[in-house]
Amino acid sequence: MRIGVPKEIKTQEFRVGMTPAGVAILTGRGHTVLVEQGAGLGSSIPDDHYIKAGARIVATRDEVWGEADMVVKVKEPIAPEYPLMRKGQILFTYLHLAAAQELGHEMLKRGVDGVAYETIEPTPGDLPLLTPMSAVAGRMAVQAGATYLERERGGKGVLLGGVPGVRRGRVTIIGAGVVGSNAAKIAVGLGANVTVLDVNLKTLAYLDDIYMGRVSTQYSDPMAIERAVLESDLVIGAVLLPGARAPRLVTEAHVKAMEPGSVIVDVSIDQGGCVETARVTYHDKPTYVVHDVIHYGVANMPGAVPRTSTYALTNATMRYAVKLADRGLEGAIKEDHVFESGLNTFRGTVPHKAVAEALGVAHTPYKA
């Protein structure tokens, strides 16, 4: 199979879809890997490292997309890439079609077979290709929130860890999955007063156990969310429903009632956001203010630490990329049904129920 690795063109996105080690694995199995010139530079990976691993460097993204049977990326294609997609081509990347609906309809129109990292689910709740980037984003969310709480950044001037004699900063994390648990880890490490809300009591019990009372765990219901948000200096949205749009749990009324200079970091923004006032921002202009509350809505947070993120992502994706390359899409599904959960678009249809509902199209289960 011919596998293409284009340079990411989304604003301030410096990750790349494959490391040289990943290239070496695929070329060692007889596949051809085409890497766009300079694709790895943002992650401090020069072209010659790819060449040594067996890749062929091509000058333009048109060549990558034009020759590749499967395109391996990090982020979903954006408008300039739409015309490059073609019928029967496998697109293996983060898609987030519930939020990127224009892309979803383009993929359907063009007959692209989209396998989404974020919906590959070997067992319920297990999202191995989302996990590494969620871990990065969760840790970064606290860093970003702490930064924008500084007065010179427009915040209320609160140090999350406090000092003796002064209360610690109050952090509320909505969602206790990979993002939320990693955010809790960093917030606790900084000495903040941390509250985590979730509907999974087993997860809450686990957090309560490992932090030995240093984290307040609460069942997530509307009253608990409102109370926690209004008492917070920093709110982190970390809610995920695989393939579906994130539920709006923090309302504009909640935001309006928060203290001026508070900060919201909505990590769920790549699935539409769990905060009513949240919208997508970019690393070059990451924040905006609504009702005197700072909002941070960068949808590709791990892109700011591309070296770490690229290697972590390839570690997770390669075993799946190898199966797709060795067997083809239908062969991979036949051998390992986990690929069905990742299949978002197939021959102009949507086999993933939550994605179909988000796109407003018919759900067509995959049939071999």
C-alpha positions as a LaTeX table, in Angstrom:
\begin{tabular}{lrrr}
\hline
Residue & $x$ (\AA) & $y$ (\AA) & $z$ (\AA) \\
\hline
Met1 & 0.00 & 0.00 & 0.00 \\
Arg2 & 1.06 & 3.60 & $-0.59$ \\
Ile3 & 0.76 & 5.61 & 2.63 \\
Gly4 & 0.91 & 9.41 & 2.56 \\
Val5 & 1.98 & 11.69 & 5.39 \\
Pro6 & 1.21 & 15.33 & 4.50 \\
Lys7 & 2.31 & 18.42 & 6.35 \\
Glu8 & $-0.41$ & 19.70 & 8.68 \\
Ile9 & $-1.82$ & 23.05 & 7.54 \\
Lys10 & $-4.22$ & 23.89 & 10.35 \\
Thr11 & $-3.24$ & 27.13 & 12.10 \\
Gln12 & $-0.33$ & 26.63 & 14.51 \\
Glu13 & $-0.36$ & 22.85 & 14.12 \\
Phe14 & 3.19 & 21.51 & 14.32 \\
Arg15 & 2.57 & 17.80 & 14.84 \\
Val16 & 3.01 & 15.23 & 12.09 \\
Gly17 & 1.10 & 12.01 & 11.50 \\
Met18 & 4.04 & 9.62 & 11.70 \\
Thr19 & 7.55 & 9.44 & 13.13 \\
Pro20 & 10.53 & 7.91 & 11.29 \\
Ala21 & 10.12 & 4.81 & 13.45 \\
Gly22 & 6.59 & 4.40 & 12.11 \\
Val23 & 7.87 & 4.82 & 8.56 \\
Ala24 & 10.51 & 2.13 & 9.16 \\
Ile25 & 7.87 & $-0.31$ & 10.41 \\
Leu26 & 5.72 & 0.16 & 7.31 \\
Thr27 & 8.53 & 0.16 & 4.74 \\
Gly28 & 9.94 & $-2.92$ & 6.44 \\
Arg29 & 6.67 & $-4.67$ & 5.62 \\
Gly30 & 6.91 & $-3.74$ & 1.96 \\
His31 & 4.74 & $-0.61$ & 1.92 \\
Thr32 & 5.64 & 2.72 & 0.34 \\
Val33 & 5.53 & 5.81 & 2.56 \\
Leu34 & 5.38 & 9.27 & 0.98 \\
Val35 & 6.21 & 12.16 & 3.32 \\
Glu36 & 5.67 & 15.77 & 2.30 \\
Gln37 & 8.84 & 17.82 & 2.39 \\
Gly38 & 9.21 & 19.55 & 5.76 \\
Ala39 & 6.25 & 17.73 & 7.31 \\
Gly40 & 8.19 & 16.81 & 10.44 \\
Leu41 & 10.11 & 20.04 & 11.02 \\
Gly42 & 7.55 & 21.40 & 13.47 \\
Ser43 & 8.19 & 18.33 & 15.61 \\
Ser44 & 11.98 & 18.70 & 15.19 \\
Ile45 & 12.14 & 15.78 & 12.74 \\
Pro46 & 14.18 & 16.63 & 9.61 \\
Asp47 & 13.51 & 15.09 & 6.22 \\
Asp48 & 16.72 & 13.06 & 6.27 \\
His49 & 15.45 & 11.08 & 9.29 \\
Tyr50 & 12.48 & 10.00 & 7.20 \\
Ile51 & 14.71 & 9.17 & 4.24 \\
Lys52 & 16.90 & 6.96 & 6.44 \\
Ala53 & 13.75 & 5.17 & 7.60 \\
Gly54 & 12.84 & 4.39 & 4.00 \\
Ala55 & 10.37 & 7.16 & 3.15 \\
Arg56 & 10.18 & 8.97 & $-0.16$ \\
Ile57 & 10.08 & 12.74 & 0.28 \\
Val58 & 7.72 & 14.54 & $-2.10$ \\
Ala59 & 7.55 & 18.27 & $-2.71$ \\
Thr60 & 3.84 & 19.03 & $-2.33$ \\
Arg61 & 0.73 & 17.91 & $-0.51$ \\
Asp62 & $-0.92$ & 17.39 & $-3.90$ \\
Glu63 & 1.58 & 14.62 & $-4.61$ \\
Val64 & 1.03 & 13.02 & $-1.20$ \\
Trp65 & $-2.75$ & 12.98 & $-1.50$ \\
Gly66 & $-2.66$ & 12.13 & $-5.20$ \\
Glu67 & $-0.51$ & 9.01 & $-4.83$ \\
Ala68 & $-1.57$ & 7.70 & $-1.43$ \\
Asp69 & $-4.04$ & 4.87 & $-0.93$ \\
Met70 & $-4.16$ & 5.84 & 2.75 \\
Val71 & $-3.43$ & 9.26 & 4.22 \\
Val72 & $-2.24$ & 9.36 & 7.83 \\
Lys73 & $-2.64$ & 12.75 & 9.52 \\
Val74 & $-3.05$ & 14.33 & 12.92 \\
Lys75 & $-5.88$ & 16.81 & 12.46 \\
Glu76 & $-8.94$ & 16.71 & 10.27 \\
Pro77 & $-8.56$ & 18.08 & 6.73 \\
Ile78 & $-9.55$ & 21.71 & 6.25 \\
Ala79 & $-11.00$ & 23.42 & 3.16 \\
Pro80 & $-7.85$ & 23.59 & 0.98 \\
Glu81 & $-7.47$ & 19.82 & 1.38 \\
Tyr82 & $-11.05$ & 18.90 & 0.47 \\
Pro83 & $-10.41$ & 18.77 & $-3.31$ \\
Leu84 & $-7.46$ & 16.44 & $-2.72$ \\
Met85 & $-9.58$ & 13.71 & $-1.14$ \\
Arg86 & $-10.85$ & 11.02 & $-3.50$ \\
Lys87 & $-13.18$ & 8.06 & $-3.67$ \\
Gly88 & $-11.97$ & 4.93 & $-1.93$ \\
Gln89 & $-9.04$ & 6.65 & $-0.23$ \\
Ile90 & $-8.57$ & 5.77 & 3.44 \\
Leu91 & $-8.20$ & 8.78 & 5.73 \\
Phe92 & $-6.76$ & 7.81 & 9.11 \\
Thr93 & $-6.70$ & 10.76 & 11.50 \\
Tyr94 & $-8.63$ & 12.67 & 14.15 \\
Leu95 & $-11.86$ & 13.65 & 12.39 \\
His96 & $-14.23$ & 15.05 & 15.07 \\
Leu97 & $-17.03$ & 15.17 & 12.49 \\
Ala98 & $-19.64$ & 16.17 & 15.07 \\
Ala99 & $-17.92$ & 19.55 & 15.15 \\
Ala100 & $-16.49$ & 19.50 & 11.58 \\
Gln101 & $-19.76$ & 18.93 & 9.77 \\
Glu102 & $-18.71$ & 20.57 & 6.51 \\
Leu103 & $-15.81$ & 18.10 & 6.34 \\
Gly104 & $-18.17$ & 15.22 & 7.05 \\
His105 & $-20.43$ & 16.10 & 4.15 \\
Glu106 & $-17.43$ & 16.60 & 1.86 \\
Met107 & $-16.13$ & 13.13 & 2.76 \\
Leu108 & $-19.53$ & 11.64 & 2.00 \\
Lys109 & $-19.74$ & 13.47 & $-1.32$ \\
Arg110 & $-16.25$ & 12.36 & $-2.32$ \\
Gly111 & $-16.60$ & 8.77 & $-1.10$ \\
Val112 & $-13.66$ & 8.93 & 1.31 \\
Asp113 & $-13.36$ & 6.09 & 3.83 \\
Gly114 & $-12.72$ & 7.87 & 7.12 \\
Val115 & $-11.29$ & 6.01 & 10.10 \\
Ala116 & $-11.23$ & 8.31 & 13.12 \\
Tyr117 & $-8.69$ & 7.95 & 15.89 \\
Glu118 & $-11.17$ & 9.30 & 18.43 \\
Thr119 & $-13.84$ & 6.64 & 17.91 \\
Ile120 & $-11.72$ & 3.47 & 17.81 \\
Glu121 & $-13.08$ & 1.74 & 20.91 \\
Pro122 & $-11.86$ & $-1.82$ & 21.64 \\
Thr123 & $-14.09$ & $-1.98$ & 24.73 \\
Pro124 & $-16.71$ & 0.52 & 25.94 \\
Gly125 & $-14.99$ & 3.63 & 27.22 \\
Asp126 & $-11.53$ & 2.56 & 26.03 \\
Leu127 & $-10.23$ & 5.03 & 23.42 \\
Pro128 & $-6.55$ & 4.12 & 22.95 \\
Leu129 & $-5.85$ & 6.52 & 20.07 \\
Leu130 & $-7.44$ & 9.45 & 21.85 \\
Thr131 & $-5.76$ & 8.72 & 25.17 \\
Pro132 & $-2.24$ & 10.10 & 24.52 \\
Met133 & $-3.49$ & 13.44 & 23.18 \\
Ser134 & $-6.13$ & 13.67 & 25.90 \\
Ala135 & $-3.40$ & 13.18 & 28.48 \\
Val136 & $-1.38$ & 16.01 & 26.95 \\
Ala137 & $-4.42$ & 18.29 & 26.66 \\
Gly138 & $-5.52$ & 17.60 & 30.23 \\
Arg139 & $-2.11$ & 18.52 & 31.61 \\
Met140 & $-1.85$ & 21.58 & 29.39 \\
Ala141 & $-5.34$ & 22.78 & 30.39 \\
Val142 & $-4.17$ & 23.49 & 33.92 \\
Gln143 & $-1.02$ & 25.22 & 32.65 \\
Ala144 & $-3.11$ & 27.42 & 30.36 \\
Gly145 & $-5.63$ & 28.17 & 33.09 \\
Ala146 & $-2.93$ & 29.09 & 35.59 \\
Thr147 & $-1.32$ & 31.41 & 33.05 \\
Tyr148 & $-4.51$ & 33.28 & 32.22 \\
Leu149 & $-5.43$ & 33.69 & 35.87 \\
Glu150 & $-2.46$ & 36.05 & 36.08 \\
Arg151 & $-3.52$ & 39.67 & 36.26 \\
Glu152 & $-1.36$ & 40.78 & 33.33 \\
Arg153 & $-3.22$ & 38.25 & 31.18 \\
Gly154 & $-6.60$ & 39.60 & 32.27 \\
Gly155 & $-7.25$ & 37.13 & 35.07 \\
Lys156 & $-8.25$ & 37.79 & 38.66 \\
Gly157 & $-4.67$ & 37.39 & 39.87 \\
Val158 & $-4.93$ & 34.05 & 41.65 \\
Leu159 & $-2.04$ & 31.65 & 42.21 \\
Leu160 & $-3.49$ & 28.15 & 42.03 \\
Gly161 & $-1.31$ & 26.81 & 44.84 \\
Gly162 & $-1.81$ & 29.84 & 47.07 \\
Val163 & 0.68 & 30.57 & 49.86 \\
Pro164 & 0.44 & 30.03 & 53.63 \\
Gly165 & $-2.35$ & 32.18 & 55.01 \\
Val166 & $-4.07$ & 32.68 & 51.63 \\
Arg167 & $-6.66$ & 30.35 & 50.08 \\
Arg168 & $-5.61$ & 28.14 & 47.24 \\
Gly169 & $-7.06$ & 28.57 & 43.76 \\
Arg170 & $-10.29$ & 26.67 & 43.10 \\
Val171 & $-10.32$ & 24.39 & 40.07 \\
Thr172 & $-13.42$ & 22.58 & 38.81 \\
Ile173 & $-12.96$ & 19.78 & 36.28 \\
Ile174 & $-16.11$ & 18.56 & 34.52 \\
Gly175 & $-15.46$ & 15.03 & 33.31 \\
Ala176 & $-13.12$ & 12.50 & 34.91 \\
Gly177 & $-11.91$ & 10.64 & 31.84 \\
Val178 & $-8.36$ & 10.84 & 30.52 \\
Val179 & $-8.44$ & 14.63 & 30.09 \\
Gly180 & $-10.04$ & 15.21 & 33.47 \\
Ser181 & $-7.85$ & 12.80 & 35.41 \\
Asn182 & $-4.69$ & 14.28 & 33.90 \\
Ala183 & $-5.90$ & 17.79 & 34.63 \\
Ala184 & $-6.59$ & 16.75 & 38.22 \\
Lys185 & $-3.08$ & 15.34 & 38.53 \\
Ile186 & $-1.46$ & 18.64 & 37.53 \\
Ala187 & $-3.90$ & 20.81 & 39.51 \\
Val188 & $-3.31$ & 18.76 & 42.67 \\
Gly189 & 0.43 & 18.89 & 42.05 \\
Leu190 & 0.26 & 22.69 & 41.93 \\
Gly191 & $-1.58$ & 22.69 & 45.25 \\
Ala192 & $-4.97$ & 23.87 & 44.00 \\
Asn193 & $-8.31$ & 23.16 & 45.62 \\
Val194 & $-9.70$ & 20.65 & 43.09 \\
Thr195 & $-13.25$ & 19.46 & 42.43 \\
Val196 & $-13.98$ & 16.78 & 39.82 \\
Leu197 & $-17.48$ & 16.01 & 38.55 \\
Asp198 & $-18.53$ & 12.93 & 36.61 \\
Val199 & $-21.46$ & 10.53 & 36.27 \\
Asn200 & $-19.27$ & 7.44 & 36.64 \\
Leu201 & $-19.21$ & 6.61 & 40.33 \\
Lys202 & $-16.47$ & 4.02 & 39.91 \\
Thr203 & $-14.20$ & 6.64 & 38.36 \\
Leu204 & $-14.99$ & 9.09 & 41.15 \\
Ala205 & $-14.26$ & 6.41 & 43.75 \\
Tyr206 & $-10.90$ & 5.70 & 42.09 \\
Leu207 & $-9.92$ & 9.39 & 42.15 \\
Asp208 & $-11.08$ & 9.71 & 45.73 \\
Asp209 & $-8.95$ & 6.72 & 46.66 \\
Ile210 & $-5.70$ & 7.68 & 44.91 \\
Tyr211 & $-5.79$ & 11.31 & 46.06 \\
Met212 & $-6.80$ & 10.42 & 49.61 \\
Gly213 & $-9.16$ & 13.35 & 50.06 \\
Arg214 & $-7.05$ & 15.93 & 48.19 \\
Val215 & $-9.71$ & 16.01 & 45.45 \\
Ser216 & $-13.39$ & 16.64 & 46.07 \\
Thr217 & $-15.39$ & 14.25 & 43.87 \\
Gln218 & $-19.02$ & 15.02 & 43.07 \\
Tyr219 & $-21.69$ & 13.33 & 40.98 \\
Ser220 & $-22.31$ & 15.51 & 37.93 \\
Asp221 & $-25.85$ & 16.88 & 37.92 \\
Pro222 & $-27.05$ & 20.38 & 36.95 \\
Met223 & $-27.13$ & 21.69 & 40.53 \\
Ala224 & $-23.67$ & 20.34 & 41.37 \\
Ile225 & $-22.23$ & 21.80 & 38.16 \\
Glu226 & $-23.74$ & 25.22 & 38.83 \\
Arg227 & $-22.51$ & 25.31 & 42.41 \\
Ala228 & $-18.98$ & 24.23 & 41.51 \\
Val229 & $-18.65$ & 26.55 & 38.51 \\
Leu230 & $-19.79$ & 29.61 & 40.42 \\
Glu231 & $-17.25$ & 28.93 & 43.16 \\
Ser232 & $-14.34$ & 28.39 & 40.76 \\
Asp233 & $-11.36$ & 30.40 & 39.62 \\
Leu234 & $-10.68$ & 27.92 & 36.82 \\
Val235 & $-13.17$ & 25.61 & 35.08 \\
Ile236 & $-11.92$ & 22.85 & 32.79 \\
Gly237 & $-14.42$ & 21.21 & 30.42 \\
Ala238 & $-13.38$ & 17.60 & 29.82 \\
Val239 & $-16.54$ & 15.85 & 28.63 \\
Leu240 & $-16.50$ & 13.32 & 25.80 \\
Leu241 & $-19.17$ & 11.24 & 24.09 \\
Pro242 & $-17.35$ & 9.26 & 21.36 \\
Gly243 & $-18.36$ & 10.52 & 17.94 \\
Ala244 & $-21.14$ & 12.74 & 19.30 \\
Arg245 & $-21.34$ & 16.42 & 20.05 \\
Ala246 & $-20.32$ & 17.30 & 23.60 \\
Pro247 & $-23.30$ & 18.17 & 25.82 \\
Arg248 & $-23.62$ & 21.80 & 26.89 \\
Leu249 & $-23.29$ & 21.48 & 30.66 \\
Val250 & $-22.10$ & 24.98 & 31.56 \\
Thr251 & $-24.68$ & 27.55 & 30.48 \\
Glu252 & $-24.23$ & 31.20 & 29.64 \\
Ala253 & $-26.10$ & 32.03 & 32.85 \\
His254 & $-23.45$ & 30.11 & 34.80 \\
Val255 & $-20.67$ & 32.02 & 33.04 \\
Lys256 & $-22.36$ & 35.34 & 33.69 \\
Ala257 & $-22.53$ & 34.55 & 37.41 \\
Met258 & $-18.82$ & 33.66 & 37.70 \\
Glu259 & $-16.39$ & 36.11 & 39.28 \\
Pro260 & $-14.76$ & 38.53 & 36.81 \\
Gly261 & $-11.31$ & 37.38 & 35.77 \\
Ser262 & $-12.13$ & 33.68 & 36.15 \\
Val263 & $-10.94$ & 31.34 & 33.41 \\
Ile264 & $-12.62$ & 28.57 & 31.40 \\
Val265 & $-10.58$ & 26.05 & 29.39 \\
Asp266 & $-12.94$ & 23.93 & 27.28 \\
Val267 & $-10.94$ & 20.91 & 26.12 \\
Ser268 & $-14.19$ & 19.47 & 24.71 \\
Ile269 & $-14.21$ & 22.21 & 22.06 \\
Asp270 & $-13.04$ & 19.82 & 19.33 \\
Gln271 & $-16.39$ & 18.05 & 19.80 \\
Gly272 & $-18.36$ & 21.28 & 19.96 \\
Gly273 & $-17.63$ & 22.26 & 23.56 \\
Cys274 & $-19.39$ & 21.63 & 26.86 \\
Val275 & $-19.58$ & 25.34 & 27.71 \\
Glu276 & $-22.35$ & 27.31 & 26.00 \\
Thr277 & $-20.16$ & 30.39 & 25.48 \\
Ala278 & $-17.14$ & 28.45 & 24.17 \\
Arg279 & $-15.92$ & 28.61 & 20.58 \\
Val280 & $-12.84$ & 27.38 & 18.76 \\
Thr281 & $-9.69$ & 29.49 & 19.06 \\
Tyr282 & $-6.11$ & 29.02 & 17.86 \\
His283 & $-2.68$ & 29.13 & 19.43 \\
Asp284 & $-1.91$ & 32.53 & 17.91 \\
Lys285 & $-5.00$ & 34.04 & 19.58 \\
Pro286 & $-6.11$ & 31.49 & 22.18 \\
Thr287 & $-8.50$ & 33.48 & 24.36 \\
Tyr288 & $-11.48$ & 35.80 & 24.29 \\
Val289 & $-13.71$ & 37.27 & 27.01 \\
Val290 & $-17.43$ & 36.76 & 27.61 \\
His291 & $-19.13$ & 38.29 & 30.68 \\
Asp292 & $-15.68$ & 39.22 & 32.06 \\
Val293 & $-14.63$ & 35.54 & 32.04 \\
Ile294 & $-11.60$ & 34.49 & 29.99 \\
His295 & $-12.32$ & 31.60 & 27.59 \\
Tyr296 & $-9.58$ & 29.38 & 26.16 \\
Gly297 & $-10.86$ & 27.21 & 23.30 \\
Val298 & $-7.84$ & 25.93 & 21.37 \\
Ala299 & $-8.95$ & 22.73 & 19.66 \\
Asn300 & $-5.45$ & 21.37 & 19.05 \\
Met301 & $-3.78$ & 22.06 & 22.37 \\
Pro302 & $-1.19$ & 19.25 & 21.99 \\
Gly303 & 0.04 & 21.02 & 18.83 \\
Ala304 & 1.88 & 23.44 & 21.12 \\
Val305 & 4.14 & 20.61 & 22.33 \\
Pro306 & 4.54 & 18.77 & 19.02 \\
Arg307 & 7.67 & 16.80 & 19.80 \\
Thr308 & 6.04 & 15.09 & 22.77 \\
Ser309 & 2.68 & 14.78 & 21.07 \\
Thr310 & 3.89 & 13.36 & 17.75 \\
Tyr311 & 5.83 & 10.55 & 19.36 \\
Ala312 & 3.03 & 9.76 & 21.81 \\
Leu313 & 0.49 & 9.66 & 18.97 \\
Thr314 & 2.56 & 7.41 & 16.71 \\
Asn315 & 3.13 & 5.02 & 19.61 \\
Ala316 & $-0.64$ & 4.60 & 19.81 \\
Thr317 & $-1.61$ & 4.63 & 16.13 \\
Met318 & 1.00 & 2.43 & 14.47 \\
Arg319 & $-0.44$ & $-0.99$ & 15.31 \\
Tyr320 & $-3.68$ & 0.10 & 13.67 \\
Ala321 & $-1.95$ & 1.75 & 10.70 \\
Val322 & $-0.02$ & $-1.47$ & 10.10 \\
Lys323 & $-3.21$ & $-3.55$ & 9.99 \\
Leu324 & $-4.86$ & $-1.10$ & 7.59 \\
Ala325 & $-1.81$ & $-1.14$ & 5.34 \\
Asp326 & $-1.37$ & $-4.93$ & 5.44 \\
Arg327 & $-5.01$ & $-5.90$ & 5.05 \\
Gly328 & $-6.75$ & $-2.90$ & 3.51 \\
Leu329 & $-9.78$ & $-1.40$ & 5.22 \\
Glu330 & $-12.23$ & $-4.26$ & 4.72 \\
Gly331 & $-9.60$ & $-6.88$ & 5.47 \\
Ala332 & $-8.63$ & $-5.06$ & 8.67 \\
Ile333 & $-12.28$ & $-4.93$ & 9.77 \\
Lys334 & $-12.69$ & $-8.63$ & 9.05 \\
Glu335 & $-9.60$ & $-9.47$ & 11.08 \\
Asp336 & $-10.28$ & $-7.04$ & 13.94 \\
His337 & $-13.79$ & $-5.66$ & 14.45 \\
Val338 & $-12.43$ & $-2.74$ & 16.48 \\
Phe339 & $-12.00$ & $-0.94$ & 13.15 \\
Glu340 & $-15.78$ & $-0.83$ & 12.78 \\
Ser341 & $-15.99$ & 1.52 & 15.75 \\
Gly342 & $-13.47$ & 3.80 & 14.05 \\
Leu343 & $-15.26$ & 3.80 & 10.71 \\
Asn344 & $-16.97$ & 7.19 & 10.41 \\
Thr345 & $-17.57$ & 7.29 & 6.64 \\
Phe346 & $-17.57$ & 4.45 & 4.12 \\
Arg347 & $-18.44$ & 4.65 & 0.44 \\
Gly348 & $-20.66$ & 7.68 & 0.93 \\
Thr349 & $-22.42$ & 6.34 & 4.03 \\
Val350 & $-22.00$ & 6.87 & 7.80 \\
Pro351 & $-21.62$ & 3.58 & 9.71 \\
His352 & $-21.09$ & 5.28 & 13.10 \\
Lys353 & $-24.45$ & 6.02 & 14.72 \\
Ala354 & $-23.37$ & 9.01 & 16.84 \\
Val355 & $-21.60$ & 10.60 & 13.87 \\
Ala356 & $-24.65$ & 10.08 & 11.66 \\
Glu357 & $-26.86$ & 11.79 & 14.22 \\
Ala358 & $-24.43$ & 14.69 & 14.53 \\
Leu359 & $-24.29$ & 15.12 & 10.74 \\
Gly360 & $-28.04$ & 14.75 & 10.36 \\
Val361 & $-27.78$ & 11.88 & 7.87 \\
Ala362 & $-28.99$ & 8.29 & 7.79 \\
His363 & $-27.11$ & 5.75 & 9.84 \\
Thr364 & $-25.97$ & 2.90 & 7.58 \\
Pro365 & $-24.34$ & 0.04 & 9.52 \\
Tyr366 & $-21.22$ & $-1.38$ & 7.92 \\
Lys367 & $-21.71$ & $-4.58$ & 5.93 \\
Ala368 & $-18.77$ & $-6.62$ & 4.67 \\
\hline
\end{tabular}
